[in-house]
Amino acid sequence: MNWDQIYSLIRNVLLALGAGLVAKGTLSADTLSAIVGGIVGVISVVLSQVFHSDQGQSLVPAASASATPAAAKPTP
């Protein structure tokens, strides 16, 4: 699972939970959309800072030689 899929999952879970609040009349659909967008935005900023720091490099898997496309490998 990559980070785009995780963001999408988080967004959909928040929307599903918020749909109950919209159905009860606690929130409007516009307010729910703004809240979910804000939460996902904050998560993106925080993870961006973590990934671009020295300690965040351990969260990103290193590319291996087997991950190099065949066309990019030098020919003998």
C-alpha positions in Angstrom: 0.0 0.0 0.0 1.5 3.3 -1.0 0.9 6.8 0.6 -1.6 7.9 -2.0 -3.8 4.9 -1.1 -3.4 5.6 2.6 -4.5 9.3 2.1 -7.5 8.1 0.1 -8.4 5.6 2.8 -8.1 8.2 5.5 -10.2 10.6 3.5 -12.9 8.1 2.8 -13.1 6.9 6.4 -13.5 10.5 7.6 -16.2 11.2 5.0 -18.0 8.0 6.0 -17.9 9.0 9.7 -19.0 12.5 8.8 -21.9 11.3 6.7 -23.6 10.1 9.9 -23.2 13.6 11.3 -24.6 15.1 8.1 -27.6 12.7 8.2 -28.4 13.7 11.8 -28.2 17.4 10.9 -25.2 18.1 13.1 -23.0 19.2 10.2 -23.7 20.5 6.7 -22.1 18.8 3.8 -20.0 21.9 3.1 -18.7 22.0 6.6 -17.8 18.3 6.5 -16.0 18.8 3.2 -14.0 21.6 4.7 -13.1 19.7 7.9 -12.0 16.6 6.0 -10.0 18.7 3.5 -8.3 20.4 6.4 -7.4 17.2 8.3 -6.0 15.6 5.1 -4.0 18.8 4.4 -2.5 18.8 7.8 -1.6 15.1 7.6 0.1 15.8 4.2 2.2 18.7 5.6 3.3 16.7 8.7 4.3 13.7 6.7 6.1 15.8 4.1 8.1 17.3 6.9 8.9 13.9 8.4 9.9 12.4 5.0 12.2 15.3 4.2 13.9 15.2 7.5 16.9 13.0 8.2 15.0 10.7 10.5 12.2 10.3 8.0 14.5 8.7 5.5 14.2 5.4 7.3 10.4 5.4 6.4 11.1 5.5 2.7 12.4 2.2 1.3 15.7 2.5 -0.5 15.8 1.5 -4.2 17.5 -1.7 -4.8 19.4 -2.8 -7.9 16.6 -5.1 -8.8 14.2 -2.1 -9.0 16.2 -0.6 -11.8 14.4 -0.9 -15.1 16.0 -3.2 -17.7 16.4 -0.3 -20.2 18.4 1.7 -17.6 20.9 -1.0 -16.8 24.2 -0.7 -18.6 24.9 -3.2 -21.3 28.1 -5.3 -21.0 
